[in-house]
Structures are given as C-alpha cells and as structure tokens.
Amino acid sequence: MPDPYQSITTLRYALRDGSASPVDLTRQSLDRIATLDPQLHAFITVAAEHAMAQAETAAAELRSGHDRGPLHGIPVAVKDLFISKGIRTTAHSPLLRDWVPGYDSTVVARLAEAGAVLVGKLSLHEFADGGATNDPFPAARNPWNTAYSPGGSSSGSGVALAAGLVYGSVGSDTGFSARGPASWCGVTGIKPTYGLVSRSGAFPLSWSLDHMCPMARTVEDCAYVLQAVAGHDPADPTSLDAPAPDLLGHLRDGVAGLRLGVPRAWLRVADGLDPDVSAALEAALDVLRGLGCTVVEVDSAPMIGAAAIHRVIRLFEAYSYHEHTLMTNPNALGPSLRSRIIEGIGVRGQPYIEAKQQQAETIKQVSAILSEVDALALPVGPRHVPTFADLESLAVNHYAPPNLANAFNLTGHPAISAPCGFDDNSMPVGLQIVGPLRRDDLVLRIAYAYEQATTWKDKHPAL
C-alpha cells in the first residue's frame, strides 16, 4: 500500500500508471481512520459507502482514459461546515446533530467534479466560533501530542492531514481558523484572496471575513486543491467575477530578486513573539535570503489596528446570523458559542458601519504596503502551541495573545501557512506568507520555494 504521507503530486502519477488504485487508497484511508481517529477525533462523520462508490467510479474513469485532473481518485475530507448531499452536516452543533441535507455546497460539488473521493466530514469549533467543545462530538486532538490543541476552528482538517488520514481538505478561516490548525499541526493551509473560493453552501461565521481554505501536507498539493475549488460562482454574491487564475504554472519559478516585508513592530506588540517562535521565523527568513530574497521591515500600523475593526465586524455579523436561534431556541447552541454570540448584542448599526468604513481604508493601507514589497513574511501566531489546559486558563482570564492572522481576513489578502520548525515543546510552528490581492500564485510560489529548501514537510507525528 502507498505511504499515507505520500503527496498528491506523487500519487497522481501512480494512479495513472496503475501502480496505485483509488479503491486501495480509499480503503487505506478508511482503515487508518478506524485505527487512529478514536484517539484523535478528527472526523464527525465517516462516509465509507459514499467514499468507496466514488473511488470505484474514479478507478473506472481513469482506466477508460477519462482524467479529471490531479485530485482524481484522491481521498479528501472537508470541514463539517460545508453542506454535503446525503452526508450528515452538523457544524459541530447540537442544533444540526442529525441533519442530512439534500444538496451540495459549491466546494463539495467542485471536489466531486475534480474526481476527489470524499471520505467524510471533519471536526470544528461549533459553527466555526464556539471554541473547542466535546458537545455533541469530541473535540479534535493534536496528533503530535494529544494534550495540545490542534488550533481551530478547522481543527479536524489539520489533524486529519497531520495524521495521514486523508491527502487534502478544505476548511474555513475567519481570523485564524485554517492557518492556525495548519501551523499547529505542521501542515499547509492557504487563505485565498477573498471571493476566490465560493462560500455558497458553507455556514457563515462572518460573511465579510469568511474565507474557504484549501489545506494539504505540501504547498503543491494545496495548490491542486485550491485550483479545483477556485473560480466564480453566481450563487455567492461575494465571488470574484473572474476566471480562476493559474496557480501552478509558475510555482517553480523561484524567488530570487523578491522583496519580503516583515512588520516587526506588530510582532513586538504584547511583549513580542515567544523566543522559540521568533527563532523559527528568523531561521526561515535566513533560508529565504539564501534563495535570493531581500528582507526589509515594513509599516505595521494598519495590521496593529486591524484586530479591533475585525472584532466589531465579526461580532455584528455572527450575532445577526444566529439571532433568531438565540431568541427562540438558545439551548440548541452550545454554551461557548452562545457566550460568544451574546457579545454581539452590544454592537449596533453605527459601530458596524464605521468598522466597514475602516475596513475599506485598511485594505488600501495594506495594499499600499504590498506595492512596495512583493509579500509579507511573519508567523501565523506569536505564541507556541497551547495545551487544552492552557486554553481553559486563557478563557477564564478572558485573555488571548495578539492575533497575527485576522488582519488579512479583514483585508482579504491571500495568506498561507507552511511548516517552518518546532517550538520548545516539539510542537509545529508555521511561517505565514501574505501577498497582494489576487496574487495567490505568488504566495504559493514563495511558500513552495521555502518548502523545497527545507525538510519540514517530511516531518510527521509518531502515531
């Protein structure tokens, strides 16, 4: 059987020369889930019959010469925020514990069109906002050490990839939710340009901040998933009205001559980075310099101010979406989610309007910075991976470390997390690369060059 950590890049050729089979790959994925997931809880629903049927179809199509592209016959899974026809969709909420929809989200439909094999639905924080909870399903655990958080809200996506349960996934990211799990689980996740991937059929947290995010173990694999799901969708009013860009044609062009900006003043906020995270960043910057990049410091002011604006928008939009349920059936939502939604009661129309105006200005300011450099380089988060006990303590103290990710949800700029080392507790650290609007190809190219110059993608948890 193939190595469960093989890349999609390798498997796509094996599936076509007959040395691998979609059916065998899918059986291996399902067997590995059955063995490992009782400890990891990456999956809410395993769709074994559905997956085997898709695998049989993919095998027949490939034998007949019908090639749907790089994902054809590849086992994948999606965050249980994406509606899937005939497969339970719960959003990890008591409200939807047993809901089986009759239609597919655009992301699920496009994965099917690409020939991917959907093996199931992945754990998350309730409606992408409720924090890690065991109600009504167990919270996902980090495969590097199950005492540690895998990040969230796309927790199951990071865990399933790091544990070799699937080869690709799609999560969502409103402020940290895909890049965080990618960073903390040692995999790759890209938050595309806002509107590049359709939100249709995905439950919203905050409709003007939500991004649908491909995740995989390597940058190239991530690009394959993004290429499959990207593109205009009339069903999503925020969808970019343009063809999907070519995300792979220049992936191997290298980075010599590029200028990378580091917002160091932002990194110094709240006593700066943890020393181990700082060391991983500086080592990554040295690698990029060695590849021919110039590294310069850039203005941090727009990013530092983004968190307060982001918070107002998120609170207003999340409360607006859940208001009816909160008023009519509050116990259908978990207590963590309820407490977060209730914060939005105090955010009325005028603060929201002002925040939207500030958002537009911040987009201009960050775009101006990115007109002076080719991309930004920084960590995904300033702290090392927390334990579940750490998170409980933080919740009690109403404290959270400064967020180095949500500014780019506010502005919509593409941002990727790629593995760049380990912290002092032997837990993964992610390097974040941020690019100009609609330059997802450039973000992938820089991350790919860094990945190929290091060995982090080849490190896997001992399971």
C-alpha positions in Angstrom: 0.0 0.0 0.0 1.2 3.6 -0.6 2.7 5.6 2.2 -0.2 7.5 3.8 2.1 10.6 3.8 2.8 10.5 0.1 1.9 13.7 -1.8 -0.9 14.2 -4.2 1.9 15.1 -6.7 3.3 11.6 -6.4 0.0 9.8 -6.2 -1.4 11.4 -9.3 1.2 9.6 -11.5 0.9 6.3 -9.6 -2.9 6.4 -10.2 -2.4 6.8 -13.9 0.4 4.2 -14.4 -1.6 1.6 -12.4 0.8 1.3 -9.5 -1.9 2.7 -7.2 -5.7 2.5 -7.2 -8.3 4.9 -5.9 -10.0 2.0 -4.3 -6.9 0.9 -2.4 -6.1 4.4 -1.4 -9.6 4.9 -0.1 -9.6 1.6 1.8 -6.3 2.6 3.4 -7.7 5.9 4.4 -10.8 4.4 5.9 -8.7 1.7 7.7 -6.3 4.4 9.1 -9.3 6.5 10.3 -10.8 3.4 12.1 -7.4 2.8 13.8 -6.3 6.3 14.8 -9.4 8.5 14.9 -10.8 7.1 18.2 -7.9 8.9 19.8 -7.7 12.0 17.5 -11.4 12.7 16.8 -10.7 14.4 13.5 -13.9 13.1 12.0 -17.5 13.8 12.9 -18.9 11.6 10.1 -17.0 9.0 8.1 -18.9 8.4 4.8 -17.4 5.0 4.0 -20.0 3.8 1.5 -20.1 7.1 -0.3 -16.3 7.1 -0.5 -16.0 3.6 -1.8 -18.6 4.4 -4.5 -16.7 7.5 -5.6 -13.4 5.5 -5.6 -14.9 2.8 -7.8 -16.1 5.4 -10.2 -12.8 7.2 -10.2 -11.0 3.9 -10.9 -13.2 3.1 -13.8 -12.9 6.6 -15.3 -9.1 6.5 -15.0 -8.9 3.1 -16.7 -11.0 4.4 -19.5 -8.7 7.4 -20.0 -11.2 10.0 -18.5 -8.8 12.1 -16.4 -10.4 14.8 -14.3 -7.2 16.3 -13.0 -4.7 16.0 -10.1 -7.3 15.2 -7.5 -8.9 12.3 -9.5 -9.1 9.3 -7.1 -7.5 11.1 -4.2 -9.2 10.7 -0.7 -10.1 14.1 0.9 -12.4 15.4 3.6 -14.0 18.7 4.3 -14.7 20.7 7.5 -18.3 19.9 8.6 -19.3 23.4 7.8 -19.8 22.5 4.1 -23.2 21.2 3.2 -23.0 17.7 1.6 -25.8 15.9 -0.1 -26.7 12.7 1.6 -23.9 13.1 4.2 -24.7 14.4 7.7 -23.7 18.0 8.1 -23.6 19.2 11.7 -21.4 22.3 12.1 -20.4 20.5 15.3 -23.6 21.9 16.9 -26.5 20.3 18.8 -28.7 22.3 16.5 -27.8 20.2 13.5 -26.7 16.9 15.2 -28.6 14.7 12.8 -29.2 16.9 9.7 -28.7 15.2 6.3 -29.0 17.8 3.5 -30.3 17.2 0.0 -27.7 19.3 -1.9 -24.0 20.1 -2.0 -22.1 23.2 -1.2 -20.1 24.6 -4.2 -16.9 23.4 -2.6 -18.1 19.8 -2.2 -19.6 19.9 -5.7 -16.3 21.1 -7.2 -14.3 18.5 -5.4 -16.6 15.9 -6.9 -16.2 17.4 -10.4 -12.4 17.1 -9.9 -12.8 13.4 -9.1 -11.8 13.6 -5.5 -13.1 10.9 -3.1 -14.9 12.5 -0.1 -14.3 10.1 2.9 -16.1 12.3 5.4 -16.7 15.4 7.4 -14.2 16.9 9.8 -14.4 18.3 13.3 -14.5 22.0 14.0 -15.5 24.5 16.7 -19.3 24.9 16.8 -20.3 27.0 13.8 -16.6 27.9 13.5 -16.9 30.2 16.5 -17.7 28.1 19.7 -14.3 27.1 20.9 -13.1 23.5 21.4 -16.0 21.5 22.9 -16.9 17.9 23.4 -20.7 18.6 22.9 -22.1 17.0 20.9 -18.9 15.4 19.4 -15.5 15.0 20.9 -13.0 17.9 20.3 -10.2 17.0 17.9 -6.7 16.4 19.4 -3.3 17.3 18.0 -1.6 14.2 16.7 1.8 15.5 17.7 0.7 15.3 21.3 -3.0 14.9 22.2 -2.6 17.1 25.3 -2.1 20.0 22.9 -4.7 21.9 20.9 -4.7 21.4 17.1 -6.0 25.0 16.7 -9.4 26.0 15.4 -11.9 26.3 14.1 -10.7 24.0 11.3 -9.3 21.6 13.9 -10.2 18.3 12.2 -8.7 19.4 8.9 -5.3 20.0 10.5 -5.5 16.8 12.5 -6.6 14.5 9.6 -3.8 15.8 7.4 -1.0 15.6 10.0 -2.1 12.0 10.9 -2.1 10.8 7.3 -5.9 10.1 7.3 -6.5 12.0 4.0 -4.4 13.8 1.4 -6.3 17.1 1.1 -9.0 19.1 2.8 -11.0 22.3 2.7 -11.5 24.3 5.9 -12.6 27.9 6.5 -10.8 30.9 8.0 -12.4 34.0 9.6 -9.4 35.1 11.6 -7.1 32.1 12.3 -9.3 29.1 11.6 -7.3 27.3 8.9 -3.9 28.9 9.1 -3.9 28.2 12.9 -4.5 24.5 12.6 -2.1 24.3 9.6 0.6 25.9 11.8 -0.1 24.0 15.0 -0.4 20.6 13.2 2.6 21.1 10.9 0.7 21.1 7.5 0.0 23.7 4.9 -3.2 25.9 4.6 -3.9 28.8 2.3 -6.5 31.6 3.0 -7.1 32.7 -0.6 -8.0 36.1 -1.8 -11.5 37.0 -0.6 -14.0 35.7 -3.1 -11.7 33.3 -4.9 -13.4 30.3 -3.4 -17.2 30.2 -3.1 -18.9 30.4 0.3 -22.2 29.1 -1.1 -23.4 26.2 1.0 -21.0 26.8 3.9 -22.4 28.0 7.2 -21.1 31.5 7.8 -19.4 32.9 10.9 -18.9 36.4 9.5 -19.8 36.7 5.8 -17.5 39.6 5.0 -14.5 38.0 6.8 -15.0 34.3 5.9 -12.6 32.6 3.5 -12.8 29.0 2.3 -9.4 27.5 2.7 -7.7 24.5 1.0 -5.3 22.5 3.2 -2.8 19.8 2.5 0.6 18.5 3.6 2.6 20.3 0.9 2.3 23.6 -0.9 1.9 22.0 -4.3 -0.9 19.7 -3.0 -2.5 22.8 -1.5 -2.4 24.5 -4.9 -4.0 21.4 -6.5 -6.9 21.6 -4.1 -7.3 25.4 -4.5 -7.2 25.1 -8.3 -10.0 22.6 -8.1 -12.4 24.7 -6.0 -11.5 28.2 -7.1 -13.5 30.3 -9.6 -16.6 32.4 -10.0 -19.8 31.1 -8.5 -23.1 33.0 -9.3 -24.6 31.5 -6.1 -22.1 33.6 -4.0 -22.7 37.3 -4.3 -19.1 38.0 -3.0 -17.5 35.6 -5.5 -14.9 37.2 -7.7 -16.3 37.7 -11.2 -13.2 36.4 -13.0 -11.8 33.1 -14.2 -9.8 31.1 -11.7 -6.1 32.0 -12.0 -3.4 29.6 -13.0 -2.0 28.7 -9.6 0.6 26.1 -10.8 2.1 27.4 -13.9 4.8 29.5 -12.1 5.0 27.5 -8.9 8.7 26.5 -9.5 9.9 29.9 -10.8 11.9 30.6 -7.6 12.1 33.7 -5.5 15.4 35.3 -6.5 15.0 39.1 -6.5 11.8 39.3 -4.5 11.4 41.7 -1.6 9.8 40.4 1.6 8.5 42.7 4.2 8.4 41.9 7.9 6.0 44.0 10.1 8.3 43.9 13.1 6.5 46.5 15.2 3.4 44.3 15.1 5.5 41.3 16.2 6.6 43.4 19.2 3.1 44.0 20.4 2.3 42.4 23.8 6.0 41.6 24.5 6.7 40.2 21.1 7.0 36.6 20.0 7.7 33.7 22.1 11.5 33.1 21.8 11.1 29.7 20.1 8.6 31.2 17.6 10.9 34.1 16.9 13.8 31.7 16.3 11.8 29.7 13.8 10.9 32.9 12.0 14.4 34.2 11.8 15.7 30.8 10.6 13.0 30.9 7.9 14.0 34.4 6.8 17.6 33.3 6.5 16.5 30.5 4.2 14.6 32.9 2.0 17.6 35.3 1.9 19.7 32.4 0.8 17.2 31.8 -2.0 17.7 35.4 -3.2 15.1 37.4 -1.3 15.7 40.7 0.2 14.1 41.1 3.7 13.0 44.6 4.9 10.9 46.0 7.7 7.6 47.5 6.8 4.9 49.7 8.4 2.9 47.8 11.0 0.3 50.3 11.9 -2.5 49.0 9.6 -2.1 45.5 10.9 -1.9 46.5 14.5 -5.2 48.4 14.2 -6.9 45.7 12.3 -7.9 43.5 15.3 -10.3 46.0 16.8 -12.0 46.5 13.4 -12.2 42.8 12.8 -13.8 42.2 16.2 -16.6 44.6 15.6 -17.5 43.2 12.2 -17.2 39.6 13.4 -19.4 40.2 16.5 -22.1 42.1 14.5 -22.3 39.6 11.6 -22.2 36.5 13.8 -24.9 37.8 16.1 -27.0 38.7 13.0 -26.8 35.2 11.6 -27.6 33.4 14.9 -30.0 36.0 16.4 -33.2 34.0 15.5 -31.9 30.8 17.1 -30.6 32.7 20.1 -34.0 34.3 20.7 -36.2 31.2 20.0 -34.1 28.2 20.9 -30.9 29.2 22.7 -30.3 25.8 24.2 -29.9 24.4 20.7 -26.5 26.1 20.7 -23.6 25.2 22.9 -22.7 27.4 25.9 -19.4 28.5 24.4 -21.0 29.6 21.2 -23.9 31.3 23.0 -21.5 33.4 25.1 -19.5 34.5 22.0 -22.7 35.4 20.1 -24.1 37.4 23.0 -21.1 39.7 22.9 -22.5 40.9 19.6 -25.7 42.3 21.2 -23.9 45.5 22.1 -22.7 46.1 18.6 -25.4 48.1 16.8 -25.6 49.6 13.4 -23.3 52.7 13.7 -20.2 50.9 15.1 -20.6 48.3 12.4 -20.9 51.0 9.6 -17.8 52.7 11.0 -15.9 49.4 11.1 -16.8 48.7 7.5 -15.5 52.1 6.5 -12.3 51.4 8.5 -12.1 48.1 6.8 -12.0 49.7 3.4 -9.3 52.1 4.5 -7.2 49.2 5.9 -7.4 47.4 2.6 -6.0 50.4 0.9 -3.2 50.8 3.5 -2.1 47.1 3.4 -2.3 47.1 -0.4 0.0 50.2 -0.4 2.5 48.3 1.8 2.3 45.4 -0.6 3.0 47.7 -3.5 6.4 48.4 -2.0 7.3 44.7 -1.4 6.3 41.5 -3.1 5.0 39.8 0.0 5.0 39.8 3.8 6.6 37.2 6.0 5.7 36.6 9.6 4.4 33.8 11.9 0.8 32.7 12.0 0.7 33.3 15.7 3.1 34.8 18.3 2.9 32.0 20.8 3.8 28.4 20.8 1.1 25.7 20.6 -1.1 25.7 23.8 -2.3 22.7 25.7 -6.0 22.3 26.3 -5.3 23.2 29.9 -3.7 26.4 28.7 -6.8 27.3 26.7 -9.1 26.7 29.7 -6.9 29.1 31.7 -7.0 31.7 28.9 -10.8 31.5 28.7 -11.1 32.1 32.4 -8.8 35.1 32.3 -10.5 36.5 29.1 -7.1 36.8 27.6 -5.9 35.9 24.2 -2.5 36.6 22.6 -2.3 39.1 19.8 -3.6 37.7 16.5 -1.2 37.8 13.5 -3.7 36.3 11.1 -7.0 38.2 11.3 -5.7 41.4 9.7 -5.7 39.6 6.4 -9.2 38.3 6.8 -10.2 42.0 7.2 -8.3 43.0 4.1 -8.9 39.8 2.0 -5.2 39.4 1.0 -4.1 35.8 0.3 -2.1 34.3 3.1 -0.5 30.8 3.5 0.9 28.9 6.5 3.7 26.5 5.8 5.7 24.5 8.4 8.9 26.2 9.5 10.1 24.3 12.5 9.1 23.3 16.1 8.7 25.1 19.4 10.4 24.2 22.6 7.7 21.6 23.3 8.4 19.9 20.0 5.1 21.2 18.5 5.0 22.7 15.0 5.4 26.4 14.0 4.0 27.9 10.8 5.5 30.6 8.5 2.9 32.9 7.1 3.4 34.5 3.7 0.9 37.2 2.6 0.6 38.6 -0.9 -1.1 41.2 -2.9 -4.8 40.8 -3.8 -5.4 38.1 -6.4 -1.7 37.1 -6.3 -2.4 33.7 -4.7 0.0 32.3 -7.3 2.8 34.4 -5.8 2.1 33.4 -2.3 2.2 29.7 -3.3 5.4 30.2 -5.2 7.2 31.8 -2.3 6.0 29.1 0.1 6.9 26.4 -2.3 10.5 27.7 -2.7 10.9 27.8 1.1 9.3 24.4 1.5 11.7 22.8 -1.1 14.7 24.3 0.6 13.8 22.8 4.0 12.7 19.3 5.3 9.8 20.4 7.5 7.2 18.9 5.2 8.8 15.5 5.7 8.3 15.5 9.5 5.3 13.6 10.8 3.9 12.7 14.2 4.8 9.3 15.7 1.4 7.5 15.7 
